[in-house]
Amino acid sequence: MALQNANPVIHERKATRRQRPSIGDESAAEEIDALEVFDILFLGLDRIWPRDIRDPEHPYSLEQLNVLAEEGIEVDDKQSYVRVTFTPTVQHCSMATLIGLCIRVKLMHSLPPRFKVDIRVAPGSHSTAAAVNKQLNDKERVVAAMENPYLAQTVRDCLAPPEEYE
């Protein structure tokens, strides 16, 4: 099968991250914000899943391909809501749904269950964005996708530690 984006542009990982404001009481429950979600996706702070989500077609992370960036994450801790907006590398990317599924699975396993997670393709970045968004945010479709052994294995591969896919 031919790659849809045979020569993707590779971006440097962010060298420095915003610092979280210090809270006086270290034992106090910290609110979940966009930086926390980004760190879950890229630094593996949940200790359950590895650091990066790998692109299904390439041995690069979604951060390196600029598919997912901290700016695309919105969090409302009080309303228990997270929205992640990602940008496929090409407008006709057939992997967009799989990429969104990987993001959803990682967050489902990492965030407290009280959170509603909304995964979206950036407006204007994909030719079938409305259909992809509908699939990614339909609980029954997500469950059905993860019951498919091939898709479930592909998601696990995309979430595997780097040494497993290099």
N, C-alpha and C positions, 0 to 999 in steps of 0.2 A: 504494500500500500504506500503510495507516495505521500510525503509530508505536505501538509497544507501551507506551512511556512518553513521552508527548508533552510532559510538563513535569517533567523530572528535576531533582532538587535538585543545585545546583552548589556544590561545596566549594572553599575556597581551597586553593591549593597550599601545601605545607609551606614556610614562610618560612626556617626553619633546619633543618638536618639534623644528626644526631649526628656528632660528629667522630670520625674513626678514630684509634685510639691510635697514637702515633708509634712507629715501629720504628727502632732505632738504625742499622741498616745499610740505606740506601736501595736498594742493589743486591740485597738479599735478596728472594726470592720471597714475595709477600704472600699470605696465605691469603684465599680467597674466602669472604665471609660474607654475611649477609642485607643489610647496607647496600650492599655491592658489587653484589649482584644488583638491588636497588632502584635504584641509580644507573645500572646498565646499562639498566633499563627506562625510567627517567625523565630521566636526564641525558645519555644518549647517550655514555657513556664508552667504548664499544667503537669509536667513530668509523666504524663501518660502517653502522649504522642510526641514524635520527634519535632525538630525545629521547623523544617520547611515543608511546604507543599510543592511537590515537583510537578512541572508541566507534563501532561500525558505523552507528548511527542518528543520532548527534549530533556536532557539531564540537567536542567536549570530550574531554579525555584521560580515561583510566580513573582516574587520580588525582583529577581534578576531580569525577568522579561517585562517588568513594569506592568504586569497584568493586575497586580494588587499592590496598593500603596496605603500608607497610614491615612492619607487624606480621604480615602474611599470608605472609611469606617466611621459610622455614627453610633453613639451609644447614649441611651437615656436610662441610667441605672434606676431612677425612681419609678419609671414606667416599665422596667424590665424588658427593654427593647434594644436590639442591635440590628443595624442595617449595614451590610457589606456590599459595596458596589465595585465590580471589577471590570477591566477592559481587555477583551480578547486581543491577541496580536494582529488578527486579520478579521475583516468584516464578515467573512463567510466561514468562520472557524466552526467546524463540526464538533470540536472538543469543548465548546463553551458550557454545555450542560454538564459534562463530566467535571470540568474545573469547578463549577458552582457546587456540584454534589460533594466534591472533596472539601471545599470550604465549609459547607453545611455539616458534614460528618465530623470534621475536626472540632467545630464549635459545639456541636451537640455533645461531644465527649468531654469538652473542656469547661464550658460555662455551667453555672448552676441551672437546674431545670426550669427555674422561674422565668428565664429569658425567652422571649419570642425572637427568633432570628429571621431576618428578611435578607435574602441574597438577590442581588440585581446585577444585570449587565448595564454598564454605563450607557446613558441615552446616546443614540447615534453611532455606537461602536460596533453593532452587530446587525446583520440584515434581518434576523428573525428574533430580535430582542424580546418582543412581547411573548412569543411562544416559549422561549428559554426561561424567562422570568416566571411564567405560569407553571412550568414543570418544576422549577426549583423551589417554589413556595407552596406546592400542593403536597400535603403530608402523605396522602395515599400513593402518589407517584414516587415520592422519595423512598417510602418503605418498599414498594414494588421494585424499584431500581436496585435497592440493596439486597433484595431476595434473589436477584440474578447473580449466579456465582461468578460469571465473567466480569460484570461491572463491579461487584464487591471486591474481587481480587485486584482489579485495576485501581480502585480507590485506595486499597491497602498499599499497592505499589507506589502510588503518588504520595502517600503519607509515610513511606518507609524511610529510615535513616539513610543519609547520603551514601554510606559505604555499601548499602545493599543495591544501589542502582548505578554505581560508577563502574 
